[in-house]
């Protein structure tokens, strides 16, 4: 057994029981974005968080222990994603990546946006022409240092 097996159990139970990620997040006490990433094997839960997730999804003690192990991050099965929704994010970075880079460097200087000191919020934005996906990414700016 490994972390991927636990992720499969969580997803299977979610589908079977009709569990919503927002409800899991509320029980855990963190954002739906972070908790979903954790349930999908990309974040490390504390013992208390792992117990809560374990209760919701009916996980064993071994499964709960795996939720507390630092995972191998990066969940895409291929270098270029084939899932249409994920591919659109890849397309956004392919088309706008240089623009994002230029504008961040112009505003902040030479550095990166952290994916560790980071938050994300995904909401539905009602629109008469068809609802929109509203995504806010917020990461700490980390300047490159000289040495």
Beta strands, then each sheet from edge to edge (+ up, - down):
strand 1: 111-125
strand 2: 132-143
sheet 1: 1+ 2-
end
